[in-house]
Amino acid sequence: MPDRYTRLLPVSSHEKSAYAVARYAAVEAGGILKARFGLHNDIKIKGKRNIVTEADLLSESKIIATIHDEFPGHAILSEESGDNMMKSEYTWIIDPLDGTNNYHFGIPFFCVNIALARQGEVVMGVTYDPMRNEMFHSVKGKGAYLNRKKVVVSDITKLGEAAVGVDLGYVPERSEEMLSIAGRLWTQVHCLRLMGSSCLGLAYVAGGRLGIYFHKYLYPWDMASGLLLVREAGGLVINSHGKPATIKDNSIIASNSVLLGKFTRWLNVQ
C-alpha cells in the first residue's frame, strides 16, 4: 500500500489497513468536493429539500473504487448507491457528502464520512471536513482524534451552559416537530445551532465543541462514524428509548453522561 496511506495510530493489522484506506479515501473524496465547491454542480431532486449533486456522485465513486481495490469482498452501504447486497462480515458505510444543501448554496460546512462495521458494530470511523482540513477519526478501543490530537467530549454539566446542535430532516411533518422542540429548547441552553450536517454535529460533540447533538430522523450513513467518535471520546449516544444507539436507529442524542441525563429528563417532560 502506498506511503500516503500511512501515519496511523497503532491498531490491529486488519483494522490498520482498513483505517488507512478510509483516511486516504476521505482525503481524496474531500479534494474532489473542495475543488468543485462554488462551481456549478448539476443536481437531481431526491425529495423535497433533498438533493444529490454531481459532487456527491464523484466523491462516492472515488470512495467505492478505493475500497473495492483493497477489500473487494466487503459489503458497501452508501447514501447514493444503496447497498451492494454482498454478504460479508464487514460493511463499509459511506456518506460521500454530508451537508449537501450547505454545499449547494455555497456554505462551507460539509464533510465526507466513512465507517466500517463488523457484524453491525462500527469499529472504525472517519469524518473529514475538507474546507478546514479537519479529520475526526477513531478505531474502536483506541480513542478519538482530530487530526493528530486526541479529543474528549465537553465537561459541561449544565444545560444553560451548553451549545446544542440540532437538525430538522427533510420530511415537513418531522421538521415541524423538531422546530417545535427547538423552540422550547433554546431558552434552556446557552445557544442552539442548526448544523446542516449530522456527521459534523456528532464529530463536534466528540471534539468538545458541542455539548449535545440531537436528531430524530437519521439514516445509517448519517451517524455511523459519529457513533464511534463520540463513544471513543468518552461520550454516550442513545436512541429514543434511552438505549445505546446503533446504525439501525434513526433517533439519537449524543453528549457526556451528566448532560445527557439532564437533557433527556427535560425532553421527556415536554
N, C-alpha and C positions, 0 to 999 in steps of 0.2 A: 504494500500500500504506500502511496507517495508520502513524502515527509510532511506535506501540508495537512495531512490528517492527524498529525501528532500534537505535542504539547498538551498531554492529557493527564488527568488525575489517575492515581493507581487504582485500578479495578480489575476484576477477573478478565481473563484473556478474551472470552467471547464478548462480554459486555464492553470491554475496552475497544474492541473492533467496531461494534455497533455504535458506541459512543462517538468514536472518531468519524464514522460515516455520517452520523446525524449532524454533528457540528460542521463538517465540511459541506454537506448538502444545504444546511441552513444558510451558511455564508454565501454560497453560490446562488441560491434562490433569492436571498436578500439583495444581492448585487443586481439581479435582474429587476427586482421591484424598484430599487433606488434609481437605476438607470432610466426607467420608464416613468418615474414619478413626475407629475406635472405635464406630461405629454398627453396627446390624445390616445386613449385606450378604448377600443370598441367594447361595448358592454352587451350582455344578454340579461334579460329580466327573468329571474327565477320565481319571483313573487313580489308582492307589494313591499317596496323598500329593500328588497333582497336582490342583489345583482351579482354577476360574475364578470370580471374584466379579462381582457387579453392577458394582463399581467398575472392574474390568478392562474390561468391555464399554463402559461410559460413557466412560472415558478413551480407548479405542480409537476409538470413534465420533467423538469430538471431533478427534482427530489426523487420521483419514482424511478427515473432512469439510473440515478446514483445508487439507490437501494437495490434495484434489480441486478445491477452489475456485481454487487458484493454479496447479496443474500437472495438469490433467485428463488429459493424455496420458502421464503417468508410471505405471509399474507399482508395485504395493504388495505387500509381503510382510509380514504381521503375524501374531503368535503366535496370536491368537484367530480371525482371519478367514481365515488362509492366504494364498494367492497369488491376486491378481485376474486372473492369466493374460494381462494386457495386454502386448503386445510393445512394448518401449521400450528406449532406450539407458540410461535411468535407472530405478533401482528404489529405492524407499523401504523400509527395513527397520525394523519397529516392534515394540517390546515395551511395551505400554501400562502394564504394572505388573510390574516385575521384583522379586521378593521377595513373591509373593502369600501364601505361608504366614506370613511375618512380618506382613504386613498383616492377614491374617485373625485372627491371635492377638493383635493389638494391639501388636506390636513395631515401633517407628518406624524401620525400616531397610528402605527400598524406594525405587524410582525409576522414572522414565519414560525410555525410550530411543528415540531416533530417529536413524537413519543414512541417508545417501544413497550409493548405489553407482552408479558409471558403468561399464557393461560388466563388472560383477562386482567392481570395485575400489572400496572405500569411500573417498569423497572428502570426506565431512563427517559429523560425529557429535556428538550431544548426549546427555548423561546428566544428568538433573535429579532431585535429591533435594528434594522439596517441604517436608519437615519441617525441614530445615536451610537451605532456600533456597540450596542449593549447585548450581550448574550447571557441570559439566565440559563443555567444548566445543572443537572443533577443526575446521579445514579443512586439507586436505592441503597440506603445504608451508608452513603458517602458524603452526605451534606449537600447543601445548595450553594451555588456560586453565581456571582455576577462577574463575568469575565474571569479574572484570577482571584477575586476576593470572595471569601466565604461570607454568606449573608444569613441573617436571622430575622424572624418576624418582629414587628414592633412590640415594645414592652408596655405600651399604653394600656391602661386598665379601666379608663372611664370613657363612656360613650361621648360625653361632652368634650373630650379632648381628641377624639378620633376623626381622621379623614376616612370617609366611607365611599367606596366606588360601587356603582350600580350600572346595569344596562337594561334595556327595555325588551329586546327581541323584535320580531317582525310582524307578529300577529296583532292586529289592533286591539282586540279584547284583552290579550295578555299585557300589551303595552300599557293600556289604561289601568290595569291592576297594579303594575309596577309603579306607574306615575302616582297613583293614589298612596301607595306605601311610601314612596319617596317624599311626597308632600307632607306626610306626617312625621317622617324621619328627620327631615332637615333641621327641625327645631331642637332635636335631641342630641345632635352631634356637632362637632366643630365645623366640618364642612362636608359637602356632598358633591361627588363628581360623577357625571355621566361619561363613561370611558370611551365607548365605541369599539372596544376590543376587550373581550372577556379574558383572552390569554394574557394580555399585558396587565389587566386588573389583578389576576391571580399572581403573576410574576411580581407585581408591585407589593402585594401582601407579603410574599416571600422575602422581598428586599427591604421590608420595613417602611415603605413609603406610604402605603395604605394600612389603616388598622383593620379594615373589614372590606371584603368584596362579596357582593350579594347578587345572585341572578337566579331566576326561576325557570328559564326556558333555554336550556343548552343542549348541544349535541356532543358526542364523544370528542371530536376534534377541537371543540371549543375549550376543553378543560383537561385533556389527558396529561399534557405536560405540566400544567399548573397544579394538578392534584399532588404530583410528586414534589414539585418545587416547594409548595407551602409546607408539606409534611417534613421534608428534609431540612427546612429552615426552622423547624420547631413549632410549626403551627398545626391547626386542625382544619379539615374540610369535611363538613357534614351535609347530609341531604335533608329533604323536607321532613323526614321522620326522626331527625336527630342522630342518625346512624352515620358511620364513616362513608363518605360519598365514593362511588365507583364510576367508571366510564358509562355505566348503564343508567345512571341517574340524570335528571335534567334540571334539578333544582339544587343549588349549592350555597353554602355560606362558608367563607374562609376567614380565619382570624387566629389570634392567640387564644389560649384556653379560657382566660378570665373574661376577656372582652366578648368572646363568642357566647359565653353563658349569659352575659347581661343583654346582648343583642337578641338572642333567641327568646329570652323571657319577655323583652319588650315586644317582639314580633308576635308572640303567642297571645298577647292580651289585646292586640289591635283588632 
